[in-house]
Amino acid sequence: MNNIQAMKMFMLLGDLDTKQEDKLSDKAIAYKEKIVFSTMRASIPNWQPPSNWNSLANEEKLNRLDKLQSV
C-alpha cells in the first residue's frame, strides 16, 4: 500500500467516525488535515501547506481535503 492509498483509507475511517452534523467541526477538519499534510510531507520533501490555509473557512478546507480523498 502506498502513501496515497493509506491516506485515503485513514480519511475514510475518519469519515465513518464523524457524524454528518460534525463534518465541518474543527476536530474533523484537523483530523483530515493531519493525515493529508503528513502524507504530503512524506511524499514530497520540503512540502508546505498553502500559504492561505489558516485563513480559509472550514467549508473550503473540507472541500479541498475531500478532493484529495477522491483522487
C-alpha positions as CSV (number, residue, x, y, z in Angstrom):
1,M,0.0,0.0,0.0
2,N,1.5,3.4,-1.0
3,N,1.2,6.7,0.9
4,I,-1.8,7.9,-1.1
5,Q,-3.8,4.7,-0.6
6,A,-3.0,4.8,3.1
7,M,-4.1,8.4,3.3
8,K,-7.4,7.6,1.6
9,M,-8.0,4.7,4.0
10,F,-7.4,6.8,7.1
11,M,-9.6,9.6,5.8
12,L,-12.4,7.1,5.1
13,L,-12.1,5.8,8.7
14,G,-12.4,9.3,10.0
15,D,-15.5,9.9,7.8
16,L,-17.1,6.8,9.3
17,D,-16.4,8.1,12.8
18,T,-17.7,11.6,12.2
19,K,-21.4,12.4,12.4
20,Q,-22.9,14.3,9.5
21,E,-23.6,17.4,11.6
22,D,-19.9,17.4,12.9
23,K,-18.4,17.3,9.4
24,L,-17.4,20.9,9.4
25,S,-16.1,20.9,13.0
26,D,-12.6,22.0,13.8
27,K,-11.9,18.5,15.1
28,A,-13.0,16.7,11.9
29,I,-11.0,19.2,9.7
30,A,-7.9,18.9,11.9
31,Y,-8.1,15.0,11.6
32,K,-8.1,15.1,7.8
33,E,-5.6,17.9,7.7
34,K,-3.1,16.0,9.8
35,I,-3.4,12.9,7.6
36,V,-3.1,14.8,4.3
37,F,-0.3,17.1,5.4
38,S,1.7,14.2,6.8
39,T,1.2,12.3,3.6
40,M,2.3,15.2,1.5
41,R,5.4,15.8,3.7
42,A,6.3,12.1,3.4
43,S,5.9,12.1,-0.3
44,I,7.4,15.5,-1.3
45,P,10.4,16.7,0.6
46,N,10.1,20.3,1.9
47,W,6.3,20.4,1.1
48,Q,4.5,23.2,2.8
49,P,0.7,23.8,3.2
50,P,-0.9,26.5,1.1
51,S,0.1,29.9,2.5
52,N,-3.5,30.9,3.0
53,W,-4.6,27.7,4.6
54,N,-5.2,29.1,8.1
55,S,-7.4,31.9,6.7
56,L,-9.7,29.6,4.9
57,A,-13.2,28.7,6.2
58,N,-13.7,25.1,7.3
59,E,-16.1,24.5,4.4
60,E,-13.3,25.4,1.9
61,K,-10.7,23.3,3.8
62,L,-13.1,20.3,3.7
63,N,-13.8,20.8,0.0
64,R,-10.0,20.8,-0.8
65,L,-9.3,17.8,1.5
66,D,-12.2,15.8,0.0
67,K,-10.9,16.5,-3.5
68,L,-7.6,14.8,-2.4
69,Q,-9.5,11.9,-1.0
70,S,-11.3,11.3,-4.3
71,V,-8.2,11.3,-6.5
